Amino acid sequence: MAAGPALGRSRGGSEGRHLLRLRAGARSGWRREARGAAGLAPRPVAGPAPAFRAVSLHGGGPRLAALRISAEARPGLSAPLLHPVSSAASFLRCAVRSAGYPEAPILQRLLSMIVSVPWVIEKCLTLGAKKIFYIPADMCSPSEPERVVQFAVQKLGGLDYLVLNHIGMTCFQMWAGNVEYTHWLMQVNFFSYVALATAALPTLEKNKGSLVIVSSLTGKIPTPFTTSYSATKFALDGFFSSLRHELIMQKRNVSITLCILGLIDTDTALENTRGKVHLTASPAPEAALAIIQGSATRVQEVFYPWWLQHICCLWVLSPSDRDQVLQSYYNYSSP
């Protein structure tokens, strides 16, 4: 079992892990380059990967998501990366209002993200991107998803891949009765995904493209400390799995890949779960590579680590013992 908050998020010095998406559309050696960017040993590559126009959304703040599109020199080829950028005032307002975090840590995180933008841009250029565009977007606003997709289509002339991986700030704790926060998180983690996918479907269908939805094991198995977060991930599974059926029945050639991730060793995830779970985090570079491979092969579901698929099967087949076993992996001391 695994805890879910912030499993795919990049904050502070962890942006390099998410640069794996950067070369997913290269014409040759894309798997080797992805692993090289992550500091992993290269694997043999069987043939070139096709060029594509892709957009990846990734969040780094309580309700912020920003899209950066890195356009390659080759015609029709682009490589995207999302990085959070916004004003200190808007970041602070939404963070304090939604999560009640102290101001100092929030400003420190904001500063680290803004400072890291030049480093990320430099890394993009090092990996071969010739042009870099970005657009800040507030995924708590219902009008933002359509604006982001329009921006991407305008810059790229269409989309072949849409990777959705942004999340709102998540508190890894027992349910405290904050219904308003759950409404807010559902907007960021679920409704914005639906709006983005809906806006992108026409161009994805035209290009026989793919939707890639990054979710969590907490969207398959409910776990402690993740009440609101787990609800948003179950919603993703329900909506996009149902949509996949409808697209197939309508013979609309758009694939949907749902990525189920366990506990990943991002800084935020490790910070949130420290002392609360008895689990070993999996490496973020390998998680990103699994997402790339799954989206490129158009599979319906990606499980990372791979054994999570067996855990999900056991959860369904062993209803009598599963709760006690799951709870044994979590540490809770009564106040």
N, C-alpha and C positions, 0 to 999 in steps of 0.2 A: 504494500500500500504506500501511497505517497501523498504528501500535502501539496496543495496546489498554488497558493498565491505567488504571483510574480515569476512563474516558472520560465517565461520567455523574455523577460524584460531586461533591458540594458540600462545600466546606470553607472555613472562615474567611469571607472576604468575598464568596464566589461564590454565596450562597444566592439572590440576586435572579434569577439566571439560571433557577433551577428554579421560580420563582413562576409561570412560564408555565402550568403545569398548573392554577393556582389558579382561573382563570376559564373553564376548558374547558367547564364546564356551564352557563354563563350563557345566558339565553334569547335574547339578541340581541348581535350584535357581538363574539362571543367571539374571533374571530381578530384583530380590531382591538385588543381589550383585551390579548390575549396579547402581541402585538408591542409595544404601548405599554408594558407592564410591563417588557419587555426593552430598552426604549430604541430600538426599531426603528421605521421609518416604517410607518404603518398601510397595510394592503391593503384593497381593497374587499371587502365581505362580502355574499354572496348569500344572504339569508334568515337566519332565526334558527337557532341550534343547540338541540337538545332538552335538556331538563333531565335530569340523571342523578345517580346516587349512585356515586361513584368512590373508590377507594382507591389511593394511590400509595406504594410502599415505596422508600425511598432510604437508602443507607448512607453514613456519614461516618467510620467507625472500622474497626479491624481485624476486628471481628466483630459490630459493633453495627448494629442498624437500629431506627429508632423511627418510629412511625406517628402523624401528626397529621391529624385529620379536621376540616375547617372546614365547619360546617353553615351554609348560607345561610338567610335568613329565609323564602324561598318554600318551600312544602310540597314535599317530595320532591327538593329540590335541595341538593347538597352540593358542596364543592370541597376536595380533599385536598392535603396537602403533608406529606412526611415529613422530619423533622429529627432528627439524632442527639442524644440526651441520656442520660447515665448517670453513675454515680459515678466519681470519679477513680480509686478503688482498682480497680474491675473493669476499667475501660478500660486502666489501666496493666498489670495482670496479664496480660490476654490479648494486649496489644500486644507486650510484652517477650517473652512466651513464644513467640509465633507468628513474629515477625519480627526479634527481637533489636534493635529500635531503641533508641537512647539514650533515657534517661528524660526529659531536658529537652525535646527536640522534641515528644514525645508529650504531656507535660503542657501545653506551650504550645498545641498543637492542641486539646486538650480544653478549655482555658480559652477559646480563641477561639470554639469551638462553643457552650459554655454561655452566654457573653456575648452571642452573636448571637441566641439564642432570643427575647429580647424584641423585637429588631428584626424578626425574621421574623413574629412574632405581630402586631406593629404593621402590617406590610406586608399581612398577610392581612386585617386589619380595614379598611385603606385601600381594598383592592380589593373590599370588600363582604361579607366573611364576618362573620356575626353571632355565631357560637359556634365555639370552637376546642377540640378535644380532641387529646390525644397519648398514646401508649403506648410506653414503651421496650421493646425486644425484642432478645434475643440470638439471631441467626439461626444460631449454632453449636449451639444447643440444639434437638434434634428436636421438643420439645414446644411451642416458641414459635410456630411458624407457625399452628397451629390456634387458639391463644389470641388471636393478633392478628386473625384473620379473625372469630372469635366476637365480639371487641370491636367491630369495624367493623360487623358485621351488627346487633349490639345497638344501637349508636348511630344507625345509618342506616335500620334496618328492612329491609335488603337491599343488594345490590350490583349495579350495572350495568357497572362497569369495575373491573378490577384491574390496576394498572400495577406491574410488578416491575422494580426498577432498583438494588437494593442489591448491593454487592460487598464482599468481604473485602479487607484491605490487601494490595496486590500489589507485589512487588519487580520492577522492570524491569531484569533482569540475566540473565546466562548461568545455565544449570541448574547448581546446586551440590549436587545429590543429596539434597535435603531431602524425602524421601518423606512424612514426617509432615505437613509443611506442605501438601503437595499434597492429602492426605486432608482436612485442615482446610478448605482453600479450596474443595474440591469440595462439602463440606457447606454452606458459606455461599453459594457462587455457583450451585450446582446443586440439591442435595437440598432446600434450603429453598424454592426456587422450585417444585419439584414438590409439596412438602407444602402450600404456600400455595395453589397452583392447585387441588389436589385438595380442600382444605377449602372453597374458594370455588365450586367447580363447581355444587353444587346451587342456590345462590341465583343464580348467573349464568345457569344454564339457565332458571330460573323467570322471570327478567327479560329473557331473550334478550340477555344481556350479552356482554362482551368481555374477553379476556385479552390484555394487552399486555406482551410480554417484551422488555426492552431488552438487546440483545446487542452484538456487536462484529464488525468485519471479521476479527478474529483467530479468530472462530468459523466463518469461511468459508475463510480462507486462513491457514495456520500461519506465524507470523512469528518472527524471533529475539527473544530476551529475554522471551518470554511463555509459556514451556513450560506451567506449571501453569494460568495464566490462560486460555490458548488452549484447554486441555483442557476447562475448565469451560464455555466458550462453545460449543465443538463439541457438548458434551453437551446444552446448551440447545436448539440447533438440531435435533439428532436426536430428542430427546424430544418437544418441542412441535410439530415438523412431523409426526411420527408421530401424535401425539394429535389434531392437526387432521384428519387423514384419518379417524380413528376416529369423531370427533364428527360429521363429515359423513355417514359411512356409517350411523351410528345416528340420523341426522336430529335431532341435538341442536343447537339454535340458539345456539351459543356460538362466537363468532369468536376466532381467535388471530392476533395481529399480532406478527411478529418484527421488531424494529428493529435494523438493522445499521449501527452508527456507526463512522466513522473516527476519526482523531485530533481531539479536541475541545479547545478552548482553556480548559479548566478549570485552576485553579492547580495542582492535583495532577498532572494529566496532563502539563502543561508542565514541571513540576519533575522528574518521573520520566524524561522523554524528552530533556531538555536535553543536547545534545552527542552524542546517540546515534542520532538519526534525521535524515534530510534531507527533512523533510516540513513542509508548512505546516498548522497547526491550523485547523480550521473553527470558526466562532463558536457557542458553546453556546446562545445564545437561538434561533438558527435550528434547531439540532438539536432543542431542546425543542418548537419549533413543528411540526417534521416529525413528531415522535412524536404530538402532539395530532391533527394532520390525518390521519395514518395510522390511528390508533385510531378516530377519529370516522367514517371512511369504511370501516372494517372490511376493509382490504386485508390480504393475507397477509404481505407483507414491505414494510418501509420501508428504503430505503437513503439514508443521509445522510453526506457529500454524495451527490447523485443519481448521480454518475459511478461510484460504487463498484460499482453493478450491472454496469457494463461491465467493470470490473476483474475481477470474479468470473467473468464469461463468458470473458474472455481467459485467466484462470488455468486454466480447464478445457480450453480449445482449444489452448493453447500449452505443452504439458508439457516440451518440450525446452529452451526458453530461460528459462522463468519463474523458476527458482531464482536464477540469476545476476543477473537484473534486480532481483528483490526484494532480494537481499542488498546490492546497490549503494546502496540507500536507508538502510542502517544502518551505523553507525560502530563498529567494534570494533578495539581495540588489544590485542594479546596481552600478558599480564602479564610 
